[in-house]
Amino acid sequence: MIKDVTDLRIYQIALGLLPELAKLLPKVPYRKIRFQTIDSAKSISAQIAEGYAKKNSVKEFKRFLEMALGSSDEVITHLRQIYLLYVNNIDRELLIKLGNEYKELSK
C-alpha cells in the first residue's frame, strides 16, 4: 500500500541513481555540464514528489510525471554529451550503465 511518495518505486529509483551519478561526474572537466546533469537528475524525484502531493487531481499528477520524464530524458542527453566530449576522463562503462538506467527510468 502506498502511504507516502517514498513508497513509489519510481521515486526510489530516481533517488538511488543520484549517488552513482555524482560519483561519476567529478571527473568532468567542465563544471557547467556536471551541474546541469545533476540538477536534472535531482529534479526527477522532486517532480514525482510534487505530483504525488497533487494526487487528488489525476491531471496534475500526470503533468508532474511528464515533467519528471522530461528531466530524465535531459539527463540521458547530458550523459550522451559527456560521452562524446569527455570519453578519456570518464568511466565509460559506468556512463553507459547510468544512461541505460535512466532510459529504464523513463519507461
N, C-alpha and C positions, 0 to 999 in steps of 0.2 A: 504494500500500500504506500502510495506517495503522500507524505505528510509535509515535505519541505523540498525546496529546489535541490538540495543536496542528495535527495533520493533519485533524482533523474540521472540515468546512466550517461546521457549525452553531456550533461553538466560535469559529471565526474571525469569523463574522458578529456573534455576541454581543459579542465584544471590540471589533470595529470600530465598532459603534454607540455605544460609550461616549463617545468624544471629542466626537461631534456632540451627544449628549445633554447633556453637561457644558457645552458652549459655549452651548447654548440656555438652560439653566436659571439662570444667574446673574442674569437679569433678573426672576426670580420674586420678588415682594416678601416672601413668607413662606418662611423658610429650612427649616421642617419638611417641607413638601411637596417641596422640592428634594432634601433629604437622603433622604427616603423613596423618591423616584423613582430616584435614583442608586444607593441601596443595593439596590433591587430589580433594577435593571439589572446591577449588579456580581454579584449572586448567581446570575444565569443561567449565566455561564461557569464560576463556581465549582462549581455543582451538576453541570454537564456534566463537569467535570474529576473531581469526586469519584465520579460514576457510572462514568466511564471507568476509574478506578483499581479499581473493583469489577467490571470487565467479565467476569471469570470466572463471575460469577453474573448471568445474564440478568435475573433477577427484581430484583436490587439495581440494576443498570444502568438498567432501565426505571423503577424507583421514583425515581431521581435525575433522569432525563429528565422525568418527570411533574412533579417539583418545579420544574425549570427552566421548564417550560411554565407553571406557576402563577405564577412570578416574572415571566415575560414578559407574561402577562395582567395582572398587577398594574401593570407599567409602563404598559401601554396604558390602564388605568383612571386612573392618575395623570395621564397626558398629557391624557385627556379632561377631568379635573377642572381641570387648568391651563388648558385651552382655555376652559372655561366661566367660570372665575374671573378669569383674568389676560389676556384677549384683547388688551387695549391695551398690555401690557408685553412681549409675546412675538411673535416672528416666526411668524405664523400658518401660513405655507406650510411652514416648516421643522417646525413642530409636527405638522402633518398628515402630512408626509413621514415623520417619525420614527414616528408612530403606525402608518402603513401598513407600514413596515419591521419594526416589532415584531410586527404581525399576521402578516406573511410568515414571520418567525422562528418564531412559534407554530405555524405549519402544518408 
